[in-house]
């Protein structure tokens, strides 16, 4: 009887030890499975994107204009020129339009309220048919003042400066309405005054008997980067060199 009870006790210890090892195995398997579930959930969350309370910039947020630039050589414009142009001009690869009297670039931005353009034009006329009198430096400045008297432009400042050794006048002016073909004509290309824009127009005196060259940039008046866009024009003006 004593022997049987000892054997029974030993058998019970063996069974309990087996149960304990089995529990430890299942606990290990369960822990691995729990880690796998956590990793899987994390991957799903990451795939779905940031949490709802994360800060996400609005889709219409306008990027600031790039401060980098590149030297551009224009073989078509007369006289030919080289200038350091803003990065967004170079990124467009080629001007939106280019010939011997007129080069124009548009920033082609994703946010319409933050678009800008750059133009280098040799205006020879104010008439679409080209039958008007040949423009001079003084006549074009008088034309800008006439646009202001007709409430097409609102001139805020007029500043004398020099561009590549040429006397020039810088005119800052805003517009509130679009008026086609009144800014000036270079051959058959006549430029409009755009609606709700801030413009900086720099008129160069190219010498006696020469038509003026007008270098300007326009940007949406509501642009949060208006000052930065217009400031880029200073880089163009300080670097441009015309062939003699």
C-alpha positions in Angstrom: 0.0 0.0 0.0 2.8 2.3 0.8 4.5 1.4 -2.5 1.4 2.1 -4.5 0.9 5.5 -2.9 4.5 6.5 -3.7 4.1 5.4 -7.3 0.8 7.3 -7.5 2.5 10.4 -6.1 5.3 10.1 -8.7 2.8 9.6 -11.6 1.0 12.7 -10.4 4.2 14.8 -10.3 5.1 13.6 -13.9 1.6 14.6 -15.2 1.8 18.0 -13.5 5.2 18.6 -14.9 4.0 17.7 -18.4 1.0 20.1 -17.9 3.4 22.9 -16.8 5.7 22.4 -19.8 2.6 22.4 -22.0 1.4 25.7 -20.5 4.8 27.3 -21.0 4.8 26.2 -24.7 1.4 27.7 -25.3 2.3 30.8 -23.4 5.4 31.3 -25.7 3.3 30.6 -28.8 0.6 33.1 -27.6 3.3 35.8 -27.0 4.7 35.4 -30.5 1.2 35.6 -31.9 0.4 38.7 -30.0 3.6 40.4 -31.3 2.6 39.4 -34.8 -0.8 41.0 -34.4 0.7 44.2 -33.0 3.1 44.4 -36.0 0.3 43.7 -38.5 -1.9 46.4 -36.9 1.0 48.9 -37.1 1.5 48.1 -40.8 -2.1 48.7 -41.5 -2.2 52.0 -39.7 1.0 53.1 -41.5 -0.5 52.2 -44.8 -3.7 54.1 -44.1 -1.7 57.3 -43.4 -1.2 59.6 -40.4 -3.5 59.7 -37.5 -6.5 62.0 -37.6 -5.0 64.4 -35.1 -1.7 64.8 -37.1 -1.0 68.2 -38.6 -1.5 68.0 -42.4 -0.7 71.1 -44.6 -3.7 72.3 -46.6 -3.7 71.2 -50.2 -3.9 74.7 -51.4 -0.9 76.0 -49.4 1.3 78.0 -51.7 5.0 77.1 -51.7 7.4 80.0 -51.4 9.2 80.8 -54.7 12.6 79.1 -55.0 15.6 81.3 -54.2 17.9 79.4 -56.5 18.6 80.6 -60.0 20.4 79.8 -63.2 22.1 81.8 -66.0 20.0 81.9 -69.2 21.3 82.9 -72.6 18.6 84.0 -75.1 19.8 83.7 -78.8 16.5 84.9 -80.3 15.8 88.2 -78.6 17.3 91.3 -80.2 19.6 92.4 -78.8 20.6 89.0 -77.4 21.1 88.8 -73.7 22.2 86.7 -70.8 20.7 86.9 -67.3 20.3 85.1 -64.1 16.7 83.9 -64.1 14.7 82.5 -61.2 14.7 78.7 -60.8 11.0 78.3 -61.8 11.9 79.8 -65.3 14.7 77.2 -65.8 12.4 74.4 -64.5 10.0 75.2 -67.4 12.9 74.4 -69.8 11.8 76.9 -72.4 9.9 80.2 -72.4 6.2 80.1 -72.9 6.9 82.4 -75.9 10.1 83.5 -77.4 11.1 85.5 -80.5 13.3 88.5 -81.5 11.0 91.0 -79.7 9.4 89.1 -76.8 10.3 86.5 -74.2 7.8 85.5 -71.6 7.6 82.8 -68.9 4.9 81.7 -66.6 5.5 79.9 -63.3 2.9 77.2 -64.2 2.1 76.8 -60.5 -0.4 74.5 -59.0 -2.0 77.3 -56.9 -3.6 79.9 -59.2 -3.5 82.5 -56.4 0.3 82.2 -56.3 1.3 82.3 -60.0 3.8 84.7 -61.4 5.2 85.6 -64.8 8.3 87.3 -66.2 8.5 89.2 -69.5 11.3 90.8 -71.4 9.8 92.8 -74.3 10.9 95.3 -76.9 7.7 97.1 -77.4 7.7 99.0 -80.8 4.0 99.9 -80.8 0.8 100.3 -78.8 -1.5 99.2 -81.6 -2.5 95.7 -82.5 -2.3 96.5 -86.2 1.1 98.1 -85.7 0.0 101.3 -87.3 0.6 103.5 -84.3 3.7 105.8 -83.9 7.0 104.1 -83.0 7.5 104.0 -79.3 10.2 105.8 -77.4 11.4 105.6 -73.8 9.5 108.8 -72.9 6.4 107.8 -74.8 6.1 104.5 -73.0 6.4 106.1 -69.6 3.7 108.5 -70.7 1.6 105.5 -71.8 1.8 103.9 -68.3 0.7 107.2 -66.7 -2.2 107.3 -69.2 -3.3 103.8 -68.1 -3.3 105.1 -64.6 -5.4 108.1 -65.5 -7.9 105.6 -67.0 -7.9 103.6 -63.8 -6.5 100.5 -65.6 -3.4 100.7 -63.4 -2.8 102.2 -60.0 0.8 103.4 -59.7 2.2 103.3 -56.2 5.9 104.1 -56.8 8.2 105.3 -59.6 11.9 104.9 -59.1 14.9 105.8 -61.3 17.6 103.1 -61.7 20.2 101.7 -64.1 20.1 98.4 -65.8 23.2 97.2 -67.7 24.3 100.7 -68.0 21.0 101.9 -69.4 18.9 104.6 -67.7 15.7 103.0 -66.5 12.5 103.7 -64.6 10.9 101.2 -62.3 7.1 101.5 -61.9 5.2 99.5 -59.3 1.5 99.3 -60.2 -1.6 97.3 -59.3 -4.5 96.4 -61.5 -8.1 95.5 -60.7 -9.5 94.6 -64.1 -8.3 92.8 -67.2 -7.8 94.9 -70.3 -6.6 93.1 -73.4 -3.7 94.4 -75.6 -3.0 97.7 -73.8 0.3 97.1 -72.1 2.3 97.2 -75.3 2.9 95.3 -78.6 6.1 93.6 -79.7 5.4 92.9 -83.4 2.1 91.1 -83.5 2.3 90.1 -79.8 0.3 92.5 -77.6 0.2 92.0 -73.9 -2.8 92.4 -71.6 -3.2 94.0 -68.3 -4.2 91.1 -66.0 -6.9 91.3 -63.4 -6.1 91.6 -59.7 -2.3 91.6 -60.1 0.6 93.5 -58.7 3.2 94.4 -61.3 6.7 95.8 -61.4 7.5 97.3 -64.8 11.0 98.4 -65.6 11.4 100.5 -68.7 14.9 100.7 -70.2 16.1 103.6 -72.4 18.1 101.9 -75.1 19.4 105.1 -76.7 18.3 107.6 -79.3 16.0 106.2 -82.0 15.7 102.9 -80.2 12.5 101.3 -78.9 12.5 100.8 -75.1 12.8 97.4 -73.5 10.3 96.6 -70.8 11.2 94.0 -68.2 8.4 93.2 -65.8 7.0 90.6 -63.5 3.3 90.2 -62.4 1.9 88.2 -59.5 -1.6 87.7 -58.1 -2.3 90.5 -55.7 -3.6 88.1 -53.1 -0.4 85.9 -53.2 1.1 85.3 -49.8 4.5 85.3 -51.6 4.0 88.6 -53.5 7.1 90.4 -52.1 9.3 87.3 -52.8 8.1 86.9 -56.3 8.7 90.6 -57.2 12.1 90.6 -55.4 13.3 87.9 -57.8 13.0 90.5 -60.6 15.9 92.4 -58.9 18.2 89.4 -59.6 17.3 89.6 -63.3 17.8 93.3 -63.5 21.2 93.3 -61.7 22.5 90.4 -63.9 21.1 91.0 -67.4 23.6 91.9 -70.0 22.6 92.9 -73.6 24.9 92.4 -76.6 26.2 95.6 -77.9 
